[in-house]
Amino acid sequence: MLGSTHGTFTTDLRARVVACGEPPTTAVHGVTAVAGDRDVSGRPLYAPVPDLDRFFRPESVAVVGASDTEGRPNTGITRQLLAWAERVGARLVPVHPTRTSVFGIDCVPSVGALTEPVDLAVLLVADPLPVVEELAATKVRFAVAFASGFAETGAAGAAAQERLAAAVRRSGLRLLGPNTNLNAFERFREDLEGPAVALITQSGHQGRPVFTLQELGVRLSHWAPTGNEADLETADFLSYFAGRPEVGAIACYVEGLKDGRSFLLAADRAARHGVPVVAVKVGRTETGARTAASHTGKLTGADQVVDAAMRQFGVIRVDGLDQLQDTATLLARARRPVAEGVVVYSISGGTGAHFADLATAAGLDLPALPQAKQDELHQWIPEYLDVANPVDNGGHPVGDWRGRKIIDAILADPSVGVLICPITGPFPPMSDRLAQDLVDAAEATDKLVCVVWGSPVGTEDAYRTTLLGSSRVATFRTFSNCIGAVKAYLDHHRFTTGYRSPFDEAPRTPSPSLRKAQALMRPGRRLSEHAAKQLLRAYGIRVPREQLVTSAAAAVRAAGLVGYPVVMKASGTQLAHKTELGLVKVGLTSASQVRDAYRELTDIARFESVDLDGILVCQMVGRGVEMVVGVTHDELFGPTVTVGLGGILVEVLNDTAVRVPPFGEREARSMLAELRGRALLDGVRGAPPADVDALVEVVLRVQRMALELDGDLAELDINPLMVLPRGQGAVALDALAVCR
C-alpha cells in the first residue's frame, strides 16, 4: 500500500488540463452544459457537468424523517448528519410531522413548511416519491433517498423507480439514490495534503477499502455512493470530479452503467483534464443474451465492448479492490514520468529475476543499463554480480554507505524513469537502512521510486514508519499490484500526452452517402447479399463486379460481362450463411459450368425452401488475407465496430478487436495491432504484405456508416473482406445487413 501524503508527492493539478481544452460552457438548471456540438446522429459530444458544489458543501440541509428516539435507525442517521453538517458549516433543519424539535433543533412539520432555501434534502422515509413531489415547489437543489425496494428487487421495484425518476425530472432537483447510504457524509481527514482520490461506488461496502486508505496517509476528497442511479449516476460524478483541482485520481466501483454514452463522455472529460480514472467493473462473463445473425454479433460479448470502450477513453480497468486502492493512489500522487525505463534493484538475484520476469511479461520496459553505468555500479557491487537490469547488489552493500550510492547512480541514468525495489522480507538492520536510503533518494529525485514490502506481518518499523511515512516512495505489498500500478501510471501519461478526444473525430454533418444508404434500408428486415453490397458501395467500400440474374441464360451473359473465372451465389434475405447449404460455387470458367451451377443452386434453394431474389454472378477476386469487419448494436454503448480474422473459421478463431464510434485512423490501426493474427497482414511464409491502409480505410468507412445509420442499422457483417497485397486495396466478397 502506498505511503502517506505528508509532503508533495504531486504535480500542479490545475496545470494538467491539456492543450486541446474544452468548449465554452453555460450553467443550465445546475448543470454546466456545453455550448453546441452534437454528432451526425444528434448526440452530444461533450459531457454535461452537474454543479455539485452545494451537494458536497451545502449551506443548509433538511432531514426529512429526522429522529432523536434512541434505538431507531433514523436517529443514528440524524446524529451522523448533524456531525457532518457541523464539519462542512451547514445549517440542519429537521423535518417531522409530529415533533417540535430533534436533538434540540426546532422542527418543521413538512417540506412545504420550509421558510428558507435549502440546498440538500435527505429523505429518511420509506417512500420518497411523495416527498420528491412536494420538493418540486421548494426549489431544493439536491435530495438523497436511502430507501430500498426499487429496481434491485425486480420488475415491480423497477416500475416504482421509474415513477420516482419521472417525478425527479419534473421537479428540477437532482437525486442521489434510491438504495444509497451515508458514505457521502463520512468524516474525511483534513490533515492530509497533496492530490486526493475521489471515490465513486454503487455499493457502499465495496468502497470501504479505498476509504480506509486515509489511515495510511492517503488523502480522500469525496465519496459518491450512487446506489440505483434513478437520477444522478456515475458519469455525473466523474464529470464533476474531473474538474476539481484537488482531485488527483478518480476510483470507481461500477456494477452496471446506466448509460454507456454518458460514461464515455465523462471519461473523455477526465482525459482532457489529464485526471486518471481507475475502475472495477463487475460482470466480465458473457451475458448470452445476444441473438445475432452476423458473425460479429456472435463474436462480440458485452464485456468485450465495455473493456474496449474503457481503454479507448483511457479508463484503467482493474479486477480487485486492492488493485483499485494501489493504482488510484499511485496515479493520484506520482509526478509525470521523465522516462519510461524501469529498473529492478534487489539484494537477491532470485528476487530480481522473478520480479523482472513478471514486469517484462506485463509489458514494462526494462532496458539494460549502459556499460558505463554498469562499470560505475561495480565500484560498489562485486564484479561477479549482474547489474545490467535487474541490478543485484548481493546484500552487503545495503548495510553501509554504498547502498545510497547505488540507488543514486541508478536514478541518475537518463533512460530510467522508475526504480522498483522488492524487499521480500525484513532483515534488520540491513532492511531498515535500505528503506531509509530509498526514502532519502526519492526525496532528491523527480523519478518514481517504488518498494514492495513483502512481509505478511506489516508491523515492522521500516514499513510502518519509514516507508508509509514517506510522501515520495510508493509502497506496495505484492509484486502484481506494484507492476500493475506502474504500468497503468506509464500508460496513462502516454495516453494523455497530446490527447485527442475520439469525439473530436465524430462527423457533425451527414455524408452524401447517407441518402443513398437510407433508400436501401428495409425496417425490421435482413437485406440480401446483393442489397447489402449496394449499401457498402454507397459508402465507397469496394465490392466485386457482379450481376443479379434470374435465369441460366442471363447468368451466362453476366459471366461474360463480369469476366471469367466467376463465382455464383444464391442471394436472398433469409440467407445468412450460404456455404453450409452448398449455395456457393467458385472458380467457374465456362458457359456450361455457369448454366449447370445456376440449375444446381436453384434446385438446392427449392429443396431447402429458401426464397431467392436471384443468383449473383460475381468477379473472382485474387487471394489475400481474409478479414471480417462488422457493426453490432450494444445496449449500453450503441453501435460498435468489430474487426478480426475472417473467412470460414472466423467463429473458431474468435480473433477480434472492437471499438465504439467515433474514432479515427490511429484507433483503427490500434485495433489491428490487438489481433493475435496481426502478422498475417505483414506477410508470412512468403506471402506479400497486405494492403493495411485499405483495410483501415474500410474500418473507418464502416464506423461512419455505423454512426450515420445508428437508428436504421442493427447489424452489418462483411465476411470475408479480402485484403489484397499492398497497393491493391480490399474487396468485400460477402456482406450481411440487418435493419432495425
C-alpha positions, 0 to 999 in steps of 0.5 A: 500500500502506498505511503502517506501524503505528508509532503508533495508527492504531486504535480500542479493539478490545475496545470494538467488540463491539456492543450486541446481544452474544452468548449465554452460552457453555460450553467443550465438548471445546475448543470454546466452544459456545453455550448453546441456540438452534437454528432451526425446522429444528434448526440452530444459530444461533450459531457454535461457537468452537474454543479455539485458544489452545494451537494458536497458543501451545502449551506443548509440541509433538511432531514426529512424523517429526522429522529432523536428516539434512541434505538431507531435507525433514523436517529443514528442517521440524524446524529451522523448528519448533524456531525457532518453538517457541523464539519462542512458549516451547514445549517440542519433543519429537521423535518417531522410531522409530529415533533417540535424539535430533534436533538434540540433543533426546532422542527418543521412539520413538512417540506412545504413548511420550509421558510428558507432555501435549502440546498440538500434534502435527505429523505429518511422515509420509506417512500420518497416519491411523495416527498420528491413531489412536494420538493418540486415547489421548494426549489431544493437543489439536491435530495438523497433517498436511502430507501430500498425496494426499487429496481434491485428487487425486480420488475415491480421495484423497477416500475416504482423507480421509474415513477420516482425518476419521472417525478425527479425530472419534473421537479428540477432537483437532482437525486442521489439514490434510491438504495444509497447510504451515508458514505457521502457524509463520512468524516474525511481527514483534513490533515492530509495534503497533496492530490486526493482520490475521489471515490465513486461506488454503487455499493457502499461496502465495496468502497470501504477499502479505498476509504480506509486508505486515509489511515495510511496517509492517503488523502480522500476528497469525496465519496459518491455512493450512487446506489440505483442511479434513478437520477444522478449516476456515475458519469455525473460524478466523474464529470464533476470530479474531473474538474476539481483541482484537488482531485488527483485520481478518480476510483470507481466501483461500477456494477452496471452503467446506466448509460454507456454514452454518458460514461464515455463522455465523462471519461473523455472529460477526465482525459482532457483534464489529464485526471486518471480514472481507475475502475472495477467493473463487475460482470466480465462473463458473457451475458448470452443474451445476444441473438445475432445473425452476423458473425460479429454479433456472435463474436462480440460479448458485452464485456468485450465492448465495455473493456474496449470502450474503457481503454479507448477513453483511457479508463484503467480497468482493474479486477480487485479492490486492492488493485483499485486502492494501489493504482488510484493512489499511485496515479493520484500522487506520482509526478509525470514520468521523465522516462519510461525505463524501469529498473529492478534493484534487489539484494537477491538475484532470485528476487530480481529475476522473478520480479523482472520476469513478471514486469517484462511479461506485463509489458514494462520496459526494462532496458539494460543499463549502459556499460558505463553505468554498469562499470560505475555500479561495480565500484560498489557491487562485486564484479561477479554480480549482474547489474545490467537490469535487474541490478543485484547488489548481493546484500552487503552493500545495503548495510553501509554507505554504498547502498545510497550510492547505488540507488543514486547512480541508478536514478541518475541514468537518463533512460530510467524513469522508475526504480522498483525495489522488492524487499521480500522480507525484513532483515534488520538492520540491513532492511531498515537502512535500505528503506531509509536510503530509498526514502532519502533518494526519492526525496532528491529525485523527480523519478518514481521510486517504488518498494514492495514490502513483502512481509505478511506481518506489516508491523515492522518499523521500516514499513510502518514508519519509514516507508508509509511515512514517506510522501515520495516512495510508493509502497506496495505489498505484492509484486502484481499490484506494484507492476500493475500500478506502474504500468497503468501510471506509464500508460496513462501519461502516454495516453494523455500526452497530446490527447485527442478526444475520439469525439473530436473525430465524430462527423457533425454533418451527414455524408452524401452517402447517407441518402443513398444508404437510407433508400436501401434500408428495409425496417425490421428486415435482413437485406440480401447479399446483393442489397447489402453490397449496394449499401457498402458501395454507397459508402465507397467500400469496394465490392466485386463486379457482379450481376443479379440474374434470374435465369441460366441464360442471363447468368451466362451473359453476366459471366461474360460481362463480369469476366471469367473465372466467376463465382455464383451465389444464391442471394436472398434475405433469409440467407445468412450463411450460404456455404453450409447449404452448398449455395456457393460455387467458385472458380467457374470458367465456362458457359456450361459450368455457369448454366449447370451451377445456376440449375444446381443452386436453384434446385438446392434453394427449392429443396431447402425452401429458401426464397431467392431474389436471384443468383449473383454472378460475381468477379473472382477476386485474387487471394489475400488475407481474409478479414471480417469487419462488422457493426453490432448494436450494444445496449449500453454503448450503441453501435460498435465496430468489430474487426478480426480474422475472417473467412470460414473459421472466423467463429473458431478463431474468435480473433477480434478487436472492437471499438465504439464510434467515433474514432479515427485512423490511429484507433483503427490501426490500434485495433489491428495491432490487438489481433493475435493474427496481426502478422498475417497482414505483414506477410508470412511464409512468403506471402506479400504484405497486405494492403493495411491502409485499405483495410483501415480505410474500410474500418473507418468507412464502416464506423461512419456508416455505423454512426450515420445509420445508428437508428436504421442499422442493427447489424452489418457483417462483411465476411470475408473482406479480402485484403489484397497485397499492398497497393491493391486495396480490399474487396468485400466478397460477402456482406450481411445487413440487418435493419432495425 
